[in-house]
Structure formats: structure tokens, C-alpha cells
Amino acid sequence: MATTALIAHVVTSKFAWFVPLYRQVQIMAGQGIALDRSTLALWVKRAAWWLSGLYDLQLEAIHSYPRVFCDETRMPVLEPGRGKVKICQFWAHSVDDRPWNGPAPPAVAYVFARGRGHREIKEQLARYQGILQVDGYGAYKALAKADRRPGPIRLAFCLAHARRKFVEVYKSSGSPIARAAIERIAEIYAVEALIRGTSAEHRLSTRQAETAPMMEGLKTLLTQALTEISTISPLAGAARYALGHWAGLTRFLDDGRIEVDTNTVERSMRPIALGRKNSLFSGSDGGAESWAILASLLNTAKLNGVDPYTWLVDALESVVSGRVKNHQLGQLLAWNWKAAREASATPGAEKAAA
């Protein structure tokens, strides 16, 4: 019989530190513990089942904020009986108001889906209305329709994505126009570095005073460039991309809460990429759903500066024992759990621990 601590160790090793189950079996074998990989897989499945309610609550909490980041990445899943993989998706929903000292804690929830089309993201955001920070992928754009119910979503596009296109052009051709665009965007990021961590009001006033003229200069540069270069050149494609997304790219100029890019959610995609690289694929749709649940909770713990193993042991024991009831699950969300631990710490206890 496995202890909660052992199961938490297996789950944390896989979803927080990216050690595949087969490798964990090998490590345990070296320590004289003979276990089959299917046994570990069953523990993972059961842990995800116990924590599914907490995962749902975390996703709901993310969607309760008026500004959400979203991105997607591929997730290969083994097809039963065929020995081949199908390419499914993990969609990441993320919040983090630390850049302007806002109320939303750093959090991410991965949602498993079989596709990456508009239908999938429409279903996931069926009840959401607010600002969605995304790249230029077309599946998001239908969400911004004025007649959408429960209300339209305003899209804020990613300046880093626009910049990458000019970087690619400059690397391949040395274009002075591409270089000028990159330099202008660098000036914008320099301003962002200075105002990071200040209030939304200060960010907004600084952007309107300093960044708005820079963005207007960039627009003028790209508009003029399109009249001078071939319409089929890569540079023209990069310029059209930026100008075609201009309303979303400049939305941060009117709202101090908005980030200039989607790096917040892209950083949250790295754990999925590392886990995918080491594990290659998920063994089934159910396995991918368990992956989404556990990776969401553990990576959110890491984002909040919480040791994921310590948090998971307590969360599992609290739920399985019934110490924390369904209506009390909010106290196990990583940011609430951390705040409660910090509030209960006393100077005497800290000295004793030291």
C-alpha cells in the first residue's frame, strides 16, 4: 500500500520536475523497490481524480478575473489499439497581476482538448467576458464579435509575436527596415521595464506620454515601408501582420493592467513542453486529462513560490481524509494555502525552525 507521501512524490516528480514514470521505475529498482509502471500510472490517475474538484475551482478562479492570458500547444496522445499517436492540444488559461500589483495571483490551468479550433476555445470560454491576451491565432478572433453572449471579449495581441517576424526577416536579409522596427520595439520594452511593478494608473500615464508616440512612429515606419517594397516579400508579410493586428497590439496603451505581450502564458507552457519532451506522449485521453489537472495545480504552486511536493502532500491528505470538504476547497488553492501558512507562522516558530 502506497502512502500519500509516496504518491505525491511520484506525481510531483512527473508533473513538476518532468521525470517520466518509466524512469522513476528504474530509479526505484536501483533502490531495491520493484514496481510496474502501470502501478505508478494508476496512482497518478487516482491522485488526479481526488484533485479534479480543486482543478475545476482553480480554472473558475482564473476566469473570474477581467483579464486572462490564453495559448495552446500540441499534446501527442496514443491511440488505443493502433500504436500511433494523434495530435491533441493543451490550452493554457493564465492570470498574473504582479506586474501592476493587482489582485490576481499567478495561476495557470491547462485544458485538454482534441483540437485547436474555434469550437474548442469557444466552449472553454463560454461564460467568460473581459480582456483576453493572446497571439494572432485566428481561433481567438471570433470571440471578439459584438453580438457574442454573455458579452464580447476584447483581444489584446502580443507585441513579442510581431517582433519575432521582423527578427526572422533581419536574420535572413539584414533589412534596415526590419532592424529599425526591432529597435523601435526595444525602446517600448525599455519603458515597460521601468514601470513594471508600479500601479496600473502610473503604467497608463507613462505609456500615454512615452510609448504612444513610439507606437505611432512604428506604424508610420511600417505603412511607409509597404509602399516601397515588394508585396510578396517576407518584410511585407511582417509589416502586414503588425498593421493588421494594430488595434489589439495597441490596447495596452489604454489600460495599465494589460501587458505588451503574452510571455506570461508562454512561460507557463514551458513545463508542458519539457514534460512532453521527456515523456513523448500521453498514453490515453484520460491520461492527458490527468496530466492537465496535475500539471495545472503543481505549476501554479511553483508560480506562487510554494514547494509543489509539500503542497501536494497536504492537499491530498486534506481531500482524501475529508478534513477539507468540497465547499472548503478554496483554502487549498496554492495562493490561499501559502497565505494561510504565512499567517499562522509566529516569530517563535520561525526561530525554532531556524
DOMIZA-20616 format. One record per atom (N, C-alpha, C): y, x, z. Coordinates in steps of 0.02 Angstrom, whole numbers, plus 50000, padded with zeros to 5 digits. Layout:
! residues N
YXZ;...
! end
This chain:
! residues 354
499405004250000;500005000050000;500625004450000;501085002949955;501685006949948;502225004449997;502575009150027;503145007350070;503745005750026;504225002350056;504855000950020;505195007449999;505165012350043;505485018750028;505175022149967;504495021749961;504165024849904;504355021249839;504345014549841;504535010749781;505255012249762;505695012549811;506395014149798;506465021049767;506045025749791;506065032549763;505865032449689;505345028749672;505115028349602;505655025149558;505935019649582;506435016049544;507065020249535;507295023349588;507895027449584;507785033449538;507205036549543;507065042349500;507105040449426;506855034549409;506845032549339;507525030049314;507855025749353;508445022349327;509105025449349;509095029749399;509705033149419;509705040449397;509095043449396;509055050649380;508625051949318;508385046649285;508095047049217;507435050849213;507025050449266;506365053549265;505855048249245;505545048749186;505075043549163;504475042849211;504165037149208;503605035849253;503025040649242;502885042449179;502335046949166;502465053749198;503085055849200;503245062249231;503205061849307;503385056149334;503315055249406;502575055349427;502155052449385;501435052649398;501195059849400;501445063949354;501245070949352;501495074649414;502105073149436;502375076349496;501955074549557;501785068149563;501385066049620;500685069049618;500405069749558;499745072749552;499755079949577;500305083449564;500375090249589;500405090549665;500575084949696;500605084649769;499975081549798;499475080449755;498835077849778;498805070249782;499285066749751;499295059449752;499105056849683;498535053549679;498295051149614;498495043849604;498935042749556;499165036049540;499175035049465;499045028949443;499085027449373;499795025149356;500015026649296;500695024749276;500785017149279;500265013349265;500315006049267;500475003649338;500255007349388;500405005449458;501155006149471;501435011649448;502155012649456;502545007349417;502305005749358;502635000649317;502634993849352;502094992349387;502064986049424;502564986049482;502624991749516;503124992149570;503834990949542;503964994049485;504624993149454;504754985849437;504254982549409;504324975549390;504464971249451;504094972449505;504184968349566;504864969749598;505084976049597;505744977649625;506284973949586;506224973849520;506714970349479;506704962849493;506104960049505;506064952949520;506424951249585;506314955349636;506634954149701;507394954749696;507634958949652;508354960349647;508694956449591;508334952249556;508624948749499;509204944249520;509154941149579;509704936849603;510334940949616;510244946949642;510824951249655;511134953549589;510714954949540;510954956849473;511364951149443;511114945049447;511484939249420;512164938549455;512164939649520;512794939149557;513274944649536;513024950649523;513454956149502;513764954749434;513364952049387;513634950249322;514164944849328;514024939949371;514514934549383;515154937349412;515094942149458;515684945149488;516104948749436;515774952349391;516134955849338;516514950949295;516204945349277;516524940449234;517064936449270;517124937249336;517634933649373;518324937049367;518334943149342;518964946649334;519274945249266;519934945449260;520264943549198;520244948849143;519954954549158;519924959949108;519244963249113;518864963249058;518184965749057;518094970348997;517744975849007;517554980348952;516864978248927;516744979248862;516094977548835;515904982448779;515264984148776;515004988548725;514254987248718;513954990048667;513234988948657;512914995448632;512264996148647;511885001848624;511164999748611;510825003348569;510145001348549;509655002648606;509134998448608;508584999348656;507924998148619;507565003448602;506915002648570;506404999448618;506044994548593;505544990948634;504894990748595;504344992448629;503684992548598;503464985348582;503234984248521;502984977748501;502254977148521;502064971848556;501374971148580;500874970948522;500354975148527;499804975048479;499944978548414;500544981048403;500714984148339;500804991748344;500934994148404;501035001248413;501685003748382;502134999248367;502785001148339;503334998548385;503935001148374;504494998848414;504964994648372;505274989848404;505804985948374;506464987948408;506994987648371;507644989748399;508004983748427;508034983548493;508414978348528;509064981448553;509404977948599;510064980248621;510154979448696;510534984048724;510834983148790;511584982148779;511844976548803;512564975448804;512814977148874;513344980948878;513624982848943;514264979048955;514304975849014;514914972449037;515164976349097;515794978349095;516024983049146;516734981349169;516884982949232;517564982449258;517714988649299;518354990249304;518574995849346;519334995849347;519624993649402;520354993249408;520654999249444;520275004449456;520545010149492;521135013549457;521165013649389;521735016949357;522415013849374;522425007549398;523065004549418;523035001549488;522525003649527;522455001449596;522374993849602;522014990949555;521904983749555;521294981749597;521114975349597;520594972949642;519884974049619;519764974849554;519074975349529;518764982049546;518194982249580;517854988549594;517504991049531;517314997349528;516934999749470;516244996649471;516064993349416;515414990049412;515214989249339;514554989149328;514294988149261;513664983849265;513574979549216;512964975549211;512724975949139;512094978149130;511794978549064;511404972049052;511494969348992;511154963148973;510694964748914;510054963448923;509574964648869;509594958948819;509604960548755;509594955548701;509204958348643;508924953948603;508524956148546;508954958148486;509594956348486;510024958048430;510724960048453;511144962048405;511824964148421;512344960148381;512164953948365;512614949748326;513094945748369;513494941648336;513984937548371;513644932548418;513064929948397;512734924848438;512564927548507;512324933748510;512124936648574;512724937348622;513264940248597;513834941348642;514194934748657;514164930048611;514454923448623;514094919948681;513434920448683;513054917448737;513194920848804;513254927548803;513374931148865;514064929748894;514544928248852;515234927048874;515424919748867;514934915348869;515054908248856;515584905248903;515604907548965;516074904649013;516664909249029;516724914648992;517254919549007;517874918148966;518454919148998;519084919148962;519534924348994;519864928248953;520284933548979;520354938948926;520434945048949;520524950848905;519864954548899;519654955948838;519044959648825;519224966148792;519074971748825;519214978348797;518594980848760;518654981648694;518074983048652;518274987848596;517764990148559;517904993748497;518014988748441;518034991048379;518194986548324;517604982848294;517034982648328;516434979348302;516574971948289;516364969648231;516534962948209;516274957248252;515714958348288;515424952948328;515914950448381;516374954648403;516844952648455;517414948348427;517574949148364;518184946248338;518174938648336;517584935748327;517544928448326;517694925448395;517654929448448;517804927048515;518544925648525;518964928248480;519684927648488;519974921548453;519544917048427;519784911048394;520174906648442;520714903748418;521164899848461;520824893548488;520344890748451;520024884548472;519394885748514;519284891948535;518684893448574;518704889948642;518144887548664;518074884548730;517634889048773;517834890348837;518344887048877;519054889448864;519144894148819;519804896648803;519734903048762;520254905048726;520214911048684;520164917348726;519854922248697;519824928948726;520304933448688;520704937148725;521154941948693;520804948748689;520784951548630;520444957848619;520934963648623;520754968648663;521124974948666;520684980348637;520894983248581;520474988048546;520574995148573;520134999548551;520075006248580;520435011448537;520935014748566;521305019848530;520875026048517;520395027348562;519955033148552;519525032348489;519305026148475;518915024948414;519335026248352;519965024048353;520405025348296;520525032848288;520605036348343;520725043548341;520125047248310;519515045148328;518925048648303;518895048648227;519135043448196;519115043048123;519575048348093;520155049448124;520605054648099;520335061548113;519985062348169;519675068848185;519145070548132;518745065548112;518245066748060;518565068847995;519115065547977;519465067247915;519745074347919;520045075947975;520345082547982;519815088047980;519245086948012;518715091948011;518445093147941;518425087947901;518125088547835;518625090847782;519275089447792;519755090847739;520375094747761;520485095247827;521085098647851;521725094847835;521685088447825;522265084347805;522835085047855;523435086747832;524015087147877;524205080247905;524085075047867;524245068247892;523775066447949;523135067947940;522655066647994;522835070648056;523035076948045;523235081048103;523845078148137;524325075748099;524925072648129;524735066548169;524265062548144;524045056548181;523715058548247;523295063648244;522955065948305;523465068448356;523965072048333;524475074748379;524885069148411;525035063948372;525415058348400;524995054648452;524355053848439;523925050448488;523855054748551;523845061448542;523815065948600;524425065048645;525005063948615;525615062748654;525555056348695;525245051348666;525145044948701;524675046048761;524145049848751;523675051148806;524005055448861;524475059648842;524825063648892;525225059248939;525535054048911;525895049248953;525415045548998;524835043548970;524335039849010;524085044049069;524015050549058;523785054949112;524285055049170;524925054549154;525445054849205;525485048349246;525315042749216;525395036249251;524725033549278;524185037149267;523545034849293;523555034949369;523335029349398;523325028649470;523955025549499;524445023949456;525055020549479;524975013049469;525465009249490;525415001949486;525454999549413;525204993549402;525234990549335;525954989849311;526404988249358;527104987449340;527414994049317;527254999449352;527515005949332;527215008249266;526575007049257;526255008749193;526585005049135;526714998649146;527014994549093;527714997049075;528124998349125;528815000449111;528825007249076;528375011849096;528345018349065;528105017848993;527615013648982;527355012748914;527885009848868;528265004948892;528775001848850;529335006748834;529485011148883;530025015848872;529815021848830;529205024448842;529005030648810;528465029748756;527965025648770;527395025248725;527525020648665;527895015248675;528025010648620;528345014148560;528855018348569;529125021948511;528615026648479;528165029548518;527655033848490;527175029948446;526975024048470;526525019848430;526875017448367;527505015848371;527875013748312;527925019548262;528015025548287;528035031348243;527365032548209;526815031448246;526155032148217;526045026848162;526265020848175;526195015548125;526585017248061;527185019848070;527595021848012;527245027347972;526975032248008;526615037747976;526035035147933;525635030647961;525045028247926;525235023647868;525735019547878;525965015047824;526225019047765;526605024147779;526875028447725;526305032247691;525825034447730;525275038347702;524885034147651;524805027747663;524415023447618;524745022747550;525385024047547;525735023647482;525695030147443;525425035347475;525425042047444;524735044747430;524215041747457;523545044547450;523085039647414;522515042247391;522025037947357;521765032547404;521705026547379;521475020947420;520735021547439;520365025947404;519655026647420;519505032947460;520025036347482;519935042447521;519755040647593;519385045147628;519225044047699;519855043147742;520395046747724;521005046047762;521285039047756;521255036247696;521495029447686;521075024547727;520415025747730;519985021547771;520175021847844;520315027847869;520515028647939;521175025147953;521645025847907;522295022647916;522235015047914;521835012447868;521745005147864;521405002447926;520935006247953;520605004048015;521115003248070;521535008348080;522035008048134;522525002348123;522795001848063;523284996648049;522974989648051;522344989148030;522004982648031;521864980248101;521844984748150;521724982948220;522344983848263;522924984048231;523534986048266;523714981448324;523644974948316;523824970348370;523414971848433;522764973248425;522334974848481;522454981848508;522624986448463;522744993348484;523384994048525;523854989648514;524504990048550;524544985048607;524014981448622;524034976548676;524184979848743;523994986048752;524124989448816;524864990448828;525274989948775;525994990748784;526314984848820;525964979248822;526234973148852;525894971248917;525424975348941;525054973749002;524844980249035;525114981649093;524974987949128;524274988549153;523894982949154;523204983249177;522724985849124;522924985349061;522474986949005;522454994548995;521854997148982;521765004148965;521875005148890;522025011248870;522135012648799;521485013248760;520925013848796;520285014648761;519735011348801;519125011848775;518545008848808;518095014148839;518395019748857;517995025248886;517675023048952;517955018248986;517665015749049;516955013349037;516855009148987;516185006548974;515755011548937;516065015848896;515665020848860;515355025748909;515705027448962;515415031849013;514815028449046;514855021849053;514295018149083;513705017549037;513795019148973;513235019148926;512835025648929;513115030848956;512765037248958;512105036948996;512085033549054;511435033149089;510895029749047;511085024849007;510595021548963;510365026448909;510825030148881;510645035048829;510185040448857;510325042848918;509905047948948;509205045248964;509185039248991;508535036149005;508135034848942;508475032748889;508145031548825;507885038048795;508265043348803;508045049748775;507415052248810;507365051248875;506795053748913;506195049148909;506315042548906;505755037748906;505575035448836;506015036648787;505915034948717;505975027548702;505645023248740;505675016048728;505455012248790;505585005748789;505325001348841;504654998548818;504194997548865;503524995348845;503474988048825;503984983948842;503964976848826;504654973948837;504754967648814;505384964248828;505494963548903;504954961948940;505004961349012;505204967949044;504924973449018;505104979949044;505834981549031;506084979548973;506794980748957;507244976649002;507044970549018;507434966349064;507444969449134;506874972149156;506854975549221;507304981749219;507294985249163;507724991149154;508454989149162;508654983649130;509344981349133;509544979749205;509114976249241;509264974249309;509364980349354;508874984749353;508884990349400;509404995649381;509484996849317;510005001649295;510694999049313;510804992449307;511454989549324;511624990749397;511154989249441;511274989749513;511344996949536;510905001349511;510915008249533;511515012149506;511695010949444;512265014449416;512925011849445;512945005549465;513535003049500;513595006249568;513035007349602;513055010949666;513345017949655;513125021349603;513395028049588;514145027849573;514355022749535;515065022049519;515495021249582;515205018249633;515575017149695;515485022849746;515185028249725;515095033949769;514575032949822;514085028549807;513545027049854;512905030449830;512535033449876;511895036249858;511425030649836;511195030649774;510805024849749;510155023749786;509825029049809;509195028349846;509315024949913;509825027349950;509975024450015;510145017050008;510545015549958;510735008449947;510125004349929;509695006949884;509135002949861;508625001549916;508495006449959;508035005350015;508284999550058;508924999750074;509204994550117;509214987750082;509394987750017;509424981449980;508734978249974;508234982249957;507564979549950;507294976950017;507384980950070;507134978750135;507504972450158;508144971950144;508534966050164;508294959750129;508154960350064;507954954550024;507224952650039;506774957550039;506064956050048;505924953350118;506264955950168;506154953750237;506474946950251;506934944950209;507304938750221;507894939650267;508044945850285;508614947150329;509264944950296;509294945650230;509864943350192;509634937550148;509914931650160;509724925650123;510084925550055;509864920850012;510154920449945;510914919449946;511154915449992;511874914149994;512264919950026;511904925050048;512224930950079;512174937150035;511914936349974;511794942149932;512424946249917;512994943049920;513614946549905;513724952649948;513454952650009;513544958450053;513154964550030;512674963449984;512284969049958;512564972049894;513064968849865;513404971849807;513674978649829;513594983649787;513714990649808;514394991649842;514924988649813;515594989749841;515674986249909;515354980349918;515384977049983;514954980650034;514364982950012;513914986650056;514254992950081;514604996450037;514955002550056;515515001050105;515894995850091;516454994050136;516204992250205;515644988650209;515364986750274;515134992850312;514814997650277;514585003750309;515185007850336;515705008150297;516295012050318;516645008650377;516655001850375;516994998250429;516614998850495;515944999350491;515544999650552;515505006650582;515725011650542;515705018450567;516255019550619;516075022850674;516565024350727;516665031750732;517235034150757;517335041350765;516785044750804;516535041350856;515995044350896;515365045150856;515215039950814;514605040350773;514655045750720;515265046650693;515355051750642;515265058750672;515515059650735;515435066150767;514705067650782;514345062450803;513635063350818;513245065050756;513425061750700;513085063150637;513215070150614;513845072550626;514015079350607;513645084450650;
! end
